[in-house]
Amino acid sequence: MAKPKVLMISTQAKGVQNYGGMGPAVSQLAGHLIRDGGIETTILMPSSEQPPESNKWKKINLDMLLQGDALWETEVGNVPVFWFQTPLFPSPLEKEPIDNPTMAYNNDWTYPYTRGHLTPNQFQELMEFGNHVSSVLPSLESRFNPGIVHVHDWSMGFIPYSLKKDNSKPSVFTIHNAHYDGTLPLTSDIYSDVRSMFSVSDLTFEAFQARFTWNGSVSMNRIGSESAGLTTTVSKPYATYLNQNNPWREPLNISGGVENGVDISLGDFFGDVKDLGYILQMKQGQKGAILGNYEISFENMNKPLMAMVCRLVPEKGVEILLDILPEIHNATILIAGPVSDPHLYSRLQAASRQYKGAHIIEPQYQSQKQKFSIFAAADYFLGLNYNHPEPFGVAAREAMAALALPILDRRNGSGYDSLPVGVFSTGFFINLNEFRETAYRYKIKLKETIDLAVGEFNCQTMSDKRRRLYEEMQKNPFSWKPAVSFYAAGYQELLNKQMKKNKN
C-alpha cells in the first residue's frame, strides 16, 4: 500500500521563523516522518510578506488563483519548505516598542496576528485565508500533491473546516497549546453576522455554540478540532486534560495525545565525552565560566546554579520567581530569554541591576549556542508556569539532556507527566493545586521546592539522581519514534476513509 504524502501547514518552522517550541516541533516531526517513516512530507508556511532572507529562496512561477500570491521554495535539513505569500493572510501587528527590541524580541511574539481576541474583521480574514488554501491546493499539485493536510496551531484552524466543506483532502489539526487561541466573543449584536460567515443560517444558536464556540467565544481551536479528521496535541497528559471538563474550561474534542520528541543528546553539550565523571567536570568548568562572565564570586561555585530559559512572559511564572529572589541566598538564579511585554522587560532590567553579583538576569533572545551553554552549566532547570499549561516542555527536556535536574510545575495536563519513569524520578515538583492558584501560595511552594533542591545539592542523593539521569539519556528517552508511528497509522486511516468515501 502506498504511503500518504503529507503537506504540513504552519506559520513556524525551525531555521525559517519561530516564536517558541512549535517551530522545532514541526520541522523535527517532518524530518522524522521522511527519514524514519518513509513518508513524503513538505512544509508550507503562509504569510502576507516575502520570506526572511528571500535571496536564499527560489521563487516558483505557477498559475495561482489570486493576484498577489507567490510561492517560494527552499530546503531546511532534509525537509522541503515552501513559503506561500498571499494577501489573504493577516499581516503581523506592530509590536509595542521597548528599549532594545532587536535583542529582546528577536521575532518572538506569542500573538503575531492578534493580542488575544479577534475582531470580526480579523476573524473573517482567517476564514477567507482558510477557504483560499482549500481552493489553491489544486494549483500547487505540480509541486506537491498531498493526500493529507496536517495543520498546526490555532491560526490554521479554518483550513480543516474549508477542506471538509469542500470535500477536499482529509486533514489533521495539532494544538500545541490551547491557552493560545483566536477567539471572537459571541455577543448578540454580531451573532447573525458570524453565522452568515459560516453559511449555516439553519443552525440553532445552541447547535452553533456546540460546533463553533469554546468557553463562550467562537474559537479557532474549536473550529479546527471539530472539522479535522484527526485532532492531536503534543503529549498524552495534555490531551486527557483538554478532554476533561473543569470549573473554568469546557472540554475540547481531542482525538489523541502524541508524545512529541526532541532531537537532543548528551553529545550536543559535551561532544564525544561519555564518562560521567568527565562530563561533571565539564559542567563545573562551564558553570565557572558563566559565573565569571557575570562577576559572581567564585564562592558561588558551591551553590547550585538554577536556570530558567524560556520566553519570558508572565504566564511562565517569571514574575513569581522575581518576587522571591530577595529570599534566595543559597543558590544562583539565572533567568534568560526573549521578552514581548514592555513592563516585564523594564522589571527584568531593573532586577538585573539590583541583583548583579548574586543572580543573572538576561532579558534577551538566546541563540541555541548560548542556551546550550547555560544548560551545560546548570545544576537545575526551573520549569514554571502560573496558571498556564506546559503541554510538552522542550527547554526542560533539553536541559535534562545536559544533566540539569528539573524543578517543575506539572499541573494542568503538563507534558512533564509523560516523562519516562527514570527521568521523572530525578525531578522536584512544586506542590500546587491542579487548577488556578494564588500568587501568594505559588511563591511559598516555589520557595519550598527550591530549598528542597538546595538541600540535596552536593549530597549523595543528587549524585544518584545525576547518574540515573545520565543513564536514562543513553536510552534516547525523547525519541520521535512514537510520534512517527502514531501519525503514520493515523494518516493511513484517514486516507483509507477518504478513498472509501470517494468510491461511494
Residue pairs with C-beta under 8 A, 6 or more apart in sequence:
1 492
3 37
3 38
3 39
3 40
3 488
3 492
4 39
4 146
4 147
4 148
4 491
4 492
4 494
4 495
5 39
5 40
5 41
5 42
5 144
5 145
5 146
5 147
5 148
6 30
6 33
6 39
6 40
6 41
6 42
6 146
6 147
6 148
6 149
6 150
6 491
7 41
7 42
7 44
7 137
7 144
7 146
7 148
7 149
7 150
8 26
8 29
8 30
8 41
8 42
8 43
8 44
8 150
8 151
8 152
9 43
9 44
9 45
9 46
9 133
9 149
9 150
9 151
9 152
9 156
9 159
10 22
10 23
10 26
10 43
10 44
10 45
10 151
10 152
10 153
10 156
11 17
11 45
11 46
11 47
11 112
11 152
11 153
11 155
11 156
12 18
12 19
12 20
12 22
12 23
12 26
12 45
12 152
12 153
13 23
13 26
13 27
13 43
13 45
13 76
13 79
13 81
14 23
14 24
14 26
14 27
14 28
14 76
15 27
15 76
15 77
16 23
16 45
16 51
16 52
16 74
16 76
16 81
16 83
17 23
17 45
17 52
17 107
18 24
18 107
19 107
19 108
19 109
19 110
19 112
19 311
20 108
20 110
20 311
21 176
21 392
21 394
21 395
22 152
22 153
22 176
24 262
24 263
24 394
25 176
25 234
25 260
25 392
25 394
26 43
26 152
27 43
27 76
27 77
27 79
28 261
28 262
28 263
28 480
29 260
29 261
29 480
29 483
29 484
29 487
30 41
30 42
30 43
30 79
31 77
31 78
31 79
32 261
32 480
32 481
32 483
32 484
33 39
33 41
33 484
33 487
33 488
34 40
34 41
34 78
34 79
35 78
36 480
36 481
36 484
37 484
37 485
37 487
37 488
39 487
39 488
39 491
41 79
42 79
42 80
42 81
42 82
42 144
42 146
43 76
43 79
43 80
43 81
43 82
44 82
44 84
45 51
45 81
45 82
45 83
45 84
46 84
46 86
46 89
46 129
46 133
47 83
47 84
47 85
47 86
47 89
48 85
48 86
48 87
48 88
48 89
48 90
48 91
48 92
49 85
49 91
49 92
50 70
50 72
50 83
50 85
51 57
51 72
51 74
51 83
51 85
54 72
56 74
57 72
57 73
57 74
57 83
58 72
58 73
58 74
59 70
59 71
59 72
59 73
60 71
60 72
60 73
60 82
60 143
62 71
62 139
62 140
62 142
62 143
63 139
64 70
64 71
64 136
64 139
65 132
65 135
65 136
65 139
66 86
66 87
66 88
66 132
66 136
68 85
68 86
68 87
69 84
69 85
69 86
69 87
69 136
70 84
70 85
70 86
71 82
71 83
71 84
71 85
71 140
71 143
72 82
72 83
72 85
73 80
73 81
73 82
73 83
73 143
74 81
74 83
75 81
80 144
82 143
82 144
86 129
86 132
88 125
88 128
88 129
88 132
89 125
89 129
90 113
90 114
90 122
90 125
90 126
90 129
91 113
92 109
92 112
92 113
93 111
93 112
93 113
93 114
93 115
95 101
95 105
95 109
95 340
96 342
97 342
98 104
98 105
98 339
98 342
98 345
98 346
99 345
99 346
99 349
100 364
103 364
103 365
104 338
104 339
104 340
104 345
104 363
104 364
104 365
105 338
105 339
105 340
105 365
106 338
106 364
106 365
108 311
108 338
108 340
108 365
109 340
110 180
110 311
110 313
110 340
111 180
113 122
113 155
113 182
114 122
114 182
116 183
117 183
117 184
117 185
117 217
118 126
118 182
118 183
118 184
118 220
119 184
120 184
120 190
120 193
120 194
122 182
123 182
123 184
123 194
123 197
123 218
124 197
126 155
126 157
126 158
126 182
126 220
127 158
127 197
129 158
130 156
130 157
130 158
130 159
130 161
130 162
131 158
131 162
133 159
133 162
134 159
134 162
134 163
134 165
134 166
134 168
135 166
137 146
137 149
137 168
137 169
146 169
147 169
147 170
147 491
147 495
147 498
148 169
148 170
148 171
148 172
148 491
148 494
148 495
149 159
149 160
149 163
149 169
149 170
149 171
149 172
150 171
150 172
150 174
150 487
150 491
151 157
151 159
151 160
151 171
151 172
151 173
151 174
151 224
151 228
152 174
152 176
153 174
153 175
153 176
153 180
154 175
154 180
154 181
154 182
154 220
154 221
154 224
155 182
155 220
156 173
156 224
157 173
157 182
157 219
157 220
157 221
157 222
157 223
157 224
157 225
157 227
158 220
158 223
158 224
159 171
159 224
160 171
160 173
160 223
160 224
160 227
160 228
160 229
161 223
161 224
161 226
161 227
162 168
163 169
163 170
163 171
163 227
164 171
164 227
164 228
169 498
170 229
170 494
170 495
170 497
170 498
171 227
171 228
171 229
171 230
172 228
172 229
172 230
172 231
172 232
172 487
172 490
172 491
172 494
173 224
173 225
173 227
173 228
173 230
173 231
173 232
174 231
174 232
174 233
174 234
174 258
175 221
175 224
175 225
175 231
175 232
175 233
175 242
175 252
175 254
176 233
176 234
176 391
176 392
177 389
177 391
178 221
178 233
178 242
178 252
178 389
178 391
179 315
179 388
179 389
181 214
181 219
181 220
181 221
182 219
182 220
182 221
183 214
183 215
183 217
183 218
183 219
183 220
184 190
184 194
184 217
184 218
185 216
185 217
185 218
186 194
186 209
186 213
186 216
186 217
186 218
191 205
191 208
194 218
195 201
195 203
195 208
198 208
198 212
200 208
200 211
203 211
211 222
211 226
212 218
212 219
212 222
212 223
212 226
213 219
213 222
214 221
214 222
214 250
214 252
215 249
215 250
221 252
222 252
224 231
225 231
225 252
225 253
225 254
226 253
229 494
229 497
230 255
230 256
230 490
230 494
231 253
231 254
231 255
232 239
232 254
232 255
232 256
232 257
232 258
232 486
232 490
233 239
233 242
233 254
233 257
233 258
233 391
234 257
234 258
234 259
234 260
234 391
234 392
234 415
235 257
235 258
235 259
235 260
235 391
235 392
235 413
235 415
235 417
235 418
236 256
236 257
236 258
236 259
236 418
237 257
237 413
237 414
237 415
237 416
237 417
237 418
238 257
238 389
238 391
238 392
238 413
238 414
238 415
239 254
239 256
239 257
239 413
240 257
240 413
241 389
241 412
241 413
242 251
242 252
242 254
242 413
243 251
243 252
243 253
243 254
244 251
245 251
246 435
247 435
248 435
248 436
255 490
256 486
256 490
257 418
258 482
258 483
258 486
258 487
259 418
259 482
259 483
260 392
260 415
260 480
260 483
261 478
261 479
261 480
261 481
261 482
261 483
262 394
262 397
262 398
262 401
262 478
263 480
264 397
264 398
264 401
264 478
265 401
265 473
265 476
266 274
266 279
266 401
266 402
266 403
266 470
266 473
266 474
268 372
268 401
268 402
269 372
269 375
269 376
269 401
269 402
270 278
270 279
270 282
270 376
270 402
273 279
273 282
276 466
276 467
276 470
279 403
279 470
280 403
280 466
282 376
283 376
283 377
283 379
283 402
283 403
284 301
286 373
286 376
286 377
287 301
287 305
287 377
287 378
287 379
288 298
288 301
289 377
290 305
290 334
290 360
290 373
290 374
290 377
291 297
291 298
291 300
291 301
291 305
291 332
292 298
294 356
294 357
294 360
295 356
295 357
296 332
296 357
296 358
296 360
297 357
300 332
302 458
303 330
303 331
303 332
303 454
303 457
304 331
304 332
304 379
304 380
304 453
304 454
304 457
305 331
305 332
305 334
305 377
305 378
305 379
305 380
306 331
306 332
306 333
306 334
306 378
306 379
306 380
306 381
306 382
306 407
306 450
306 453
307 334
307 336
307 374
307 375
307 377
307 378
307 380
307 381
307 382
307 399
307 404
308 318
308 321
308 333
308 334
308 335
308 336
308 337
308 381
308 382
308 383
308 384
309 334
309 335
309 336
309 337
309 366
309 371
309 374
309 375
309 381
309 395
309 399
310 316
310 337
310 395
311 337
311 338
311 340
312 318
312 335
312 337
312 338
312 339
312 344
312 348
312 363
313 339
313 340
313 341
313 344
314 341
314 344
314 386
315 385
315 386
315 387
315 388
316 384
316 385
316 386
316 388
317 384
317 385
317 386
317 388
317 409
317 442
317 446
318 335
318 344
318 348
318 384
319 344
319 347
319 386
320 384
320 386
320 439
320 442
320 443
320 446
321 333
321 335
321 382
321 384
321 446
322 335
322 347
322 348
322 351
323 439
323 443
324 443
324 446
324 447
324 450
325 333
325 351
325 355
325 359
327 447
328 359
328 447
328 450
329 358
330 451
330 454
331 450
331 453
331 454
331 457
332 358
332 359
332 360
333 359
333 360
333 382
334 359
334 360
334 361
334 362
334 374
334 378
335 348
335 359
335 360
335 361
335 362
335 363
336 360
336 361
336 362
336 363
336 364
336 366
336 370
336 371
336 374
337 362
337 363
337 364
337 365
337 366
338 363
338 364
338 365
338 366
339 345
339 348
339 363
339 364
344 363
345 363
348 361
348 363
349 363
351 359
351 361
352 361
352 362
352 363
355 361
366 374
371 395
371 398
372 398
372 402
375 381
375 398
375 399
375 401
375 402
375 404
376 402
378 399
378 402
378 404
379 404
379 405
379 457
380 404
380 405
380 406
380 407
380 428
380 453
381 395
381 396
381 399
381 400
381 404
381 405
381 406
381 407
382 407
383 390
383 393
383 395
383 396
383 406
383 407
383 408
383 409
383 416
384 408
384 409
384 430
384 446
385 409
385 411
385 412
385 414
386 437
386 439
386 442
387 412
387 436
387 437
388 412
389 411
389 412
389 413
389 414
390 396
390 409
390 412
390 414
390 415
390 416
391 413
391 414
391 415
392 415
393 408
393 414
393 415
393 416
396 406
396 408
396 416
397 478
399 406
400 406
400 423
400 426
400 469
400 473
401 473
401 478
403 466
403 469
403 470
403 473
405 426
405 427
405 428
405 453
405 462
405 465
405 466
405 469
406 416
406 426
406 427
406 428
407 427
407 428
407 429
407 430
407 449
407 450
407 453
408 414
408 416
408 427
408 428
408 429
408 430
409 429
409 430
409 432
410 416
410 417
410 429
410 430
411 432
411 433
411 434
411 435
411 437
412 434
412 435
416 424
416 427
416 429
417 424
419 427
419 477
420 472
420 475
420 477
422 468
422 469
422 471
422 472
422 477
423 469
423 472
423 477
425 465
425 468
426 465
426 466
426 468
426 469
426 472
428 449
428 452
428 453
429 449
430 442
430 445
430 446
430 449
431 445
431 448
431 449
432 441
432 442
432 445
433 441
456 462
456 465
